[in-house]
Amino acid sequence: MNLQQQQLVKIKQRKEFLELLGIETRNKYDITDSNDQIIGFAAEQGKGFLGLLFRQALGHWRTFEVHFFNSQRQLEFIANHPFRWLFHRIDVYSSQNVLLGSLQQRFGILTKKFDVLDPHENVIAEMRSGLFQIWTFPIKRNGNDYALITKKWGGLLKEVFLDADNFALDYQDPTISESTKKILLAAAVFVDLEYFETKADSD
């Protein structure tokens, strides 16, 4: 998955019809370029009964791990979410288990606030989404546009009955490194799990 060549990527959650029955299933995504060509996949791990149980009972608070693959289904990187009641976080690792960076939630009043961190906990960029920015998650660096995560409206039937979400990630700054692009891609999937998964509606 050569993200360095991509300015815009799309993340499409695969439809899971069991969710019509209120059963929260393992999240899986197709990742495409701006021309809708598959460049990779992402899949939440935890296939067994215990994983199913945690998804139903704990929702987005649970510990979860998302694996990202290239178009040949070879592992590229991993996003790990530790159990947190507050101040959620994801740590992003290469396939060789080298920490690339993190996304850390910060305290915010009526604002979704996250910092994008490098492996040494230095702030690379900031993601801030206001109360009325339901579908938009701007990411800025030193006050300048850096990247933008947006959710695409899927229609009333889909939004009410299915957790099948489409997102676009625009790498607005051409100087973003490959490793940071991976962190931001993980952040886009995390936004879905944090704010649009069924169990996340209580946040």
N, C-alpha and C positions, 0 to 999 in steps of 0.2 A: 504494500500500500504506500506508494510514493506520494505523500502529502505535499512534498516540497513543490511539486508541479501543479498543485491545485489551489485555486483561489476560492472556489465555492464547492462545498460538498453538501450532499443531502443525506439525511438519516431517516429511514422509513421503518417504522416498527411493523413487524409481521403480524397480521391479524390472528387473534386467538379467540375462536368462537366460544370456548369454555367460559370466557369472561362474561358472556351473556347470562350465565348462571351465577355470576358473582364470585367465580373462582379465579383468583389471581394467579396467572401462569408465569412461567419463566420467560423473561423478556428477551426477544431476539430482533435484530435490526439488519437491514440491508443498507450499505453505504455506497452511494453513487457519486459520480462527478456531475458537473453542470449539464452534461448531455445525457444524464440518466444511465450512464454505463457503470456497471458494478465495478467498484474498486476494492471492496472489502465487506466484512461482516462483523457483527458484534453479538455476543450471546452471554446472558447471565448464567453463571454456573449454579450448581445445586439442583441436580435433577431428581433426587430421591424424595421420599415421603417427608423427611425432616425439612428439606428445603421448601417444599410445598407448605408445610405447616407454618414455618417462619414467615413466609410471604403473606399468609392469611392473617396471622396473629400480630405481626410487628410492622408490616408495611415497609415504608421507606426508612424506618429506624433500624431495621435489621442489618446485620453484617452481610454484605454481598460482594461478589467479585464478577466483573465483566471482562471477558476476553475479546480482544480485537484481532481479526484475521485479515490477511490479504485476499485477493480474488482467487488464489490457489488454496485457500483455507489453511494457510500456514500462520501460526501464531506470531503476531507483531508486537503487541504490548498488552498490559493488564491494568485495569483500574480496580482498586480495592477500597471498599467502604467499611470502616470499622463501626461497631455498634455505638450509636450516639443518640441520646435523647435531645441534646442541644448542640448547636455549632457543628453541623455536619461537615464531613471532610472526605475527599477521595485522594488516594495516593496512586500515582501512575508509574508503573515499572515497565522496563523493556522486557523482551522475551528472555533475556539473560538475568532477569531479576535485579537490574540496576535502576535505582530511583531516578525518574526523569523530572518529577515535580509533583505539585499537589494543587488542589482547590480547597480552600478553607473558608467556611462560613464565618461571618463576623456579625456582631450585634447591630441590628438596624430597627428603627421604628418606622413601620409602614414601608419598609424598603427591603428588598432581597439583596444582601450584600455578601460578596465573596471576593477573596483575594486569590490570584493565580501566583503560585510560588515556585521558585526554582528548587533544586535539590538541597540548597543551603538555607531554605526558608526565607529567602529574599523575595520581595514582592515584584513580580514581573508586570502585572497588570491588575486591574480591578473590574469586577463585574457588578454593576449596580442596576437594579430594576425596580422602578417605583410602583406604588400601589396600583396605578391604572395601566401599567405596562404589563398586561397579563401575558401577552404572546411574544414579548420582545425582551431580550437580555443583552444590552450593549456592554462591550468590554473595551475599556480605555486604558491607555498608558500615557502617563504624564499629561492627562487631560485631552489627549488626541485619540481619534477612532483607531482601534486596534483590531477588533473582530466583532461580529454580531451574530447572535443566535436568535433565530425566529422560529416560532411554531406556526404551521400552516393550518388554518381552520379546515376541518374535515367534513363539515356538514353536521346538522343536528343529530341525525340518527347515529352516526359514528361517534360523535362526541359524548352522547348520553350513554350508549350501550357498549361501546368498545374502547379499550385502552390502546387503540392503534393510532399512533401519532406520527406526523411528518414534521421534520425540522430541517432548517437550512443553516449552515455555518459558513459565514462569509469571512475569510481571512483578509481583512481590509488593509492591513499593513504588509507590504511586500517583503519586509525584512524579518518576518516571523520565522524562527528556526523550525526545523523538522520536529525536534523534541517538544517544543512548545505547541506546535500544531497538534501533536498527539494529545497533550494535556487538554487543549481546548475541545478536541473531538470527544474526549472522555467527559468533559464538562457538559457538552450538549446532551449526551446520553443521561448524565446525572440529572440535568434539568428535567428531563422526562420522568425519571424515577422519583425525583423529589417533589415535583409540583403537579404532575399530570397523571400519575398512577392513582388508581382508585383509592388506595389507603392513604394517599397523601393529601386528600381533600380536607383533612382536619387540621392541617398546618396553617 
